[in-house]
Amino acid sequence: MSPNHSHSLDAFAAEKLAGLEAAALRRRLVVTARGPGAAAEREGRGLVSFSCNDYLGLAHDPRVIAAASEALARYGAGAGASRLVTGNAPPLAALEARLARHKGKQAALVFGSGYLANLGIAPALVGPGDLILIDELGHSCLFAGAKMSGAQVVRFAHNDVGQLRAALAAHRGAARRALILTERVFSMDGDRAPLPEILSLAEDYDAWTLVDDAHGLGVVEPGLRAPLEMGTLSKTLGSYGGYLCASRPVIDLLTSRARSLVYTTGLPPASAAAALRALEIVEAELERAARPLALARRFTARLGLPEAESPIVPVLVGEAEAALAVSAALETRGFLVVAIRPPTVAPGTARLRVAFSAVHDEGQVDALAEAVASLVPDRARAG
Ligand SMILES: Cc1ncc(COP(=O)(O)O)c(C=O)c1O
């Protein structure tokens, strides 16, 4: 590339960055050493983190680490090839069997990440001439998969079953196949989808439903299962990777047709072994699994917020700059609560996203509630 070209490239990047900076929307990577427990060290400062999705503290559990170490020693650091070539190490198959059993499904398919799973699922099932209905607050990777499919994409207002029904009535007839995309627990709001109503509408209109369970697995009562249940190994399971649980024919089809499975290297075997051990712990230690939600409810009760529906509690602040300021003030008091800003959330709804974990103790939760009460006015918090 000639120097001139790289000059215009750098100028482009600098100008874009200046715009982001001016709107308090520039993002930065901060080196963070997590653990033990809820501890996180950032820039030499020891903090109590309320921003991790490791809801049961299993990323540092000695049993999970031991399972990963054994697999690492036996199978090596990387998978070495796509799963369809030689990258399908034994821990992946064992994990799939356990995930399918956990979800009450015939089969499961492990992907390189939850994001990759969602990039692969929709395009393997629907395409041009088909219809996707997606909750407006669905995760970015649900939207990305929907777009890649080439189907018509219609958003419905968050958790609005009436709008979903109207969209099905308006568009289902013209489409060959229809797919509804939603989340069991919404990642930035912590609320849950009305799955009984959505699944019943899906039945009425012969639509298929995919539920993203990234933030639900192991920490909320699952309720009804959808025909397509996807999720991640990176949150409650403390590891890395993604999965889909479904019927055997659907999993077999995806194994041949999901591009984000076929054309990418398999998950490192140690990540699968860690997730498998974590899933066994989730199933065996029910008291641990109940703790994050109980702590979240303690927090919402202390602040007079609506009762938490999951371990995720949004504390709305409003403007991005104000959210950054509250987050910085909390950091000086020893808490790590990262501000969430647009475009991750809608403009004007920048927030603290507080995530509770089994490794927090009640004293830490109460201290955070007190700090938040003193920094965020009541009216703002209520949204
Ligand atoms: C709802 C939801 N779906 C999917 C993902 C992606 O999962 P992964 O981190 O495994 O790529 C995330 C977050 O990371 C998420 O919050």
The ligand as an SDF file (V2000), in Angstrom:
LIG
                    3D

 16 16  0  0  0  0  0  0  0  0999 V2000
  -27.5610  -12.9690   24.7180 C   0  0  0  0  0  0  0  0  0  0  0  0
  -26.2010  -13.3230   24.2280 C   0  0  0  0  0  0  0  0  0  0  0  0
  -26.0830  -14.1550   23.1810 N   0  0  0  0  0  0  0  0  0  0  0  0
  -24.8900  -14.5090   22.6990 C   0  0  0  0  0  0  0  0  0  0  0  0
  -23.7230  -14.0110   23.2390 C   0  0  0  0  0  0  0  0  0  0  0  0
  -22.4240  -14.4050   22.6330 C   0  0  0  0  0  0  0  0  0  0  0  0
  -21.8350  -15.4510   23.3340 O   0  0  0  0  0  0  0  0  0  0  0  0
  -20.2540  -15.6350   23.3190 P   0  0  0  0  0  0  0  0  0  0  0  0
  -19.6870  -14.6850   24.3050 O   0  0  0  0  0  0  0  0  0  0  0  0
  -20.0420  -17.0710   23.6660 O   0  0  0  0  0  0  0  0  0  0  0  0
  -19.7940  -15.3200   21.9320 O   0  0  0  0  0  0  0  0  0  0  0  0
  -23.8080  -13.1370   24.3410 C   0  0  0  0  0  0  0  0  0  0  0  0
  -22.6430  -12.5500   25.0160 C   0  0  0  0  0  0  0  0  0  0  0  0
  -21.5250  -12.6930   24.8840 O   0  0  0  0  0  0  0  0  0  0  0  0
  -25.0630  -12.7850   24.8310 C   0  0  0  0  0  0  0  0  0  0  0  0
  -25.1810  -11.9320   25.8520 O   0  0  0  0  0  0  0  0  0  0  0  0
  1  2  1  0
  2  3  1  0
  2 15  2  0
  3  4  2  0
  4  5  1  0
  5  6  1  0
  5 12  2  0
  6  7  1  0
  7  8  1  0
  8  9  2  0
  8 10  1  0
  8 11  1  0
 12 13  1  0
 12 15  1  0
 13 14  2  0
 15 16  1  0
M  END
$$$$
